[in-house]
Amino acid sequence: MADSPKSIDISILGRSYRIACEENERAGLLEAVAYLDGKMAAIKKSGKVSGTDRIAVMAALNIAHEFLSLKLGNGYDVGQAKRRISQIEAKLDAAIARQDKLF
């Protein structure tokens, strides 16, 4: 039977939150918290946006834009990188198989 999610305390822009999180997802969540907190702190520091709600919306828009840029191919294409790695692995496997026949 799976364990129930544990709660962890996080802080974003100086405000504390309690979040339910599976133990195996904790590291990823903490990384996301740090990323979001950094984005929101940068927006707050710029002084162009005031109010936590507005800062959160601007951060969400910036992160969504980054994500969509990557997804739509305007940035680093993870799928393409994985395909390239698979091609390289296939070539390495073939080369190793040829070497095994020599001995």
C-alpha positions in Angstrom: 0.0 0.0 0.0 1.4 3.4 -1.0 2.3 5.8 1.7 0.2 9.0 2.0 1.9 12.2 0.9 3.9 14.0 3.5 3.7 17.7 4.1 6.7 19.9 3.7 7.0 23.6 4.5 8.3 25.9 1.7 8.8 29.6 1.4 8.2 31.7 -1.7 8.9 35.4 -1.6 9.0 35.3 2.2 5.6 33.6 2.6 5.4 30.2 4.1 3.3 27.4 2.6 2.7 23.8 3.6 2.5 21.5 0.6 1.6 17.8 0.4 4.4 16.0 -1.5 5.4 12.3 -2.1 8.9 11.6 -0.7 10.2 10.6 -4.2 9.0 14.0 -5.6 10.5 16.2 -2.8 13.8 17.1 -4.6 11.9 18.1 -7.7 9.4 20.2 -5.8 12.2 22.0 -3.9 13.9 22.8 -7.1 10.7 24.2 -8.5 10.2 26.3 -5.4 13.7 27.7 -5.7 13.2 28.5 -9.3 9.8 30.2 -8.7 11.1 32.1 -5.7 14.0 33.3 -7.8 11.8 34.5 -10.6 9.4 36.3 -8.2 12.3 37.9 -6.4 13.8 39.2 -9.6 10.4 40.7 -10.7 10.0 42.3 -7.3 13.5 43.7 -7.3 12.9 45.3 -10.8 10.3 47.5 -9.1 8.0 47.5 -12.1 5.4 45.2 -10.6 4.0 45.6 -7.0 1.8 43.3 -5.1 2.4 39.6 -4.5 -0.5 38.5 -6.7 0.8 40.5 -9.6 4.3 39.3 -9.1 3.1 35.7 -9.1 1.1 36.2 -12.3 4.1 37.8 -14.0 6.3 34.9 -12.9 3.8 32.4 -14.1 3.6 34.1 -17.5 7.4 34.2 -17.8 7.7 30.5 -16.8 4.9 29.6 -19.2 6.7 31.5 -22.0 10.0 29.7 -21.3 8.2 26.3 -21.3 6.3 27.0 -24.6 9.5 28.3 -26.3 11.2 25.0 -25.5 8.2 23.0 -26.4 7.6 24.7 -29.7 11.3 24.5 -30.8 12.4 28.0 -30.2 14.7 26.8 -27.5 16.4 23.5 -26.6 14.4 20.6 -27.9 14.7 17.7 -25.4 13.0 15.3 -27.8 15.5 16.0 -30.5 18.4 15.6 -28.0 17.0 12.2 -26.9 16.7 11.0 -30.5 20.3 12.1 -31.2 21.5 10.3 -28.1 19.7 7.1 -29.2 21.3 7.4 -32.6 24.8 7.7 -31.0 24.1 4.8 -28.7 23.1 2.6 -31.7 26.4 3.5 -33.5 28.4 2.8 -30.4 26.6 -0.6 -29.9 27.4 -1.5 -33.6 31.0 -0.5 -33.2 31.4 -2.5 -30.0 29.7 -5.5 -31.6 32.3 -5.4 -34.5 35.1 -5.1 -31.9 33.8 -8.2 -30.0 34.1 -10.2 -33.2 37.8 -9.4 -33.5 38.6 -11.2 -30.2 
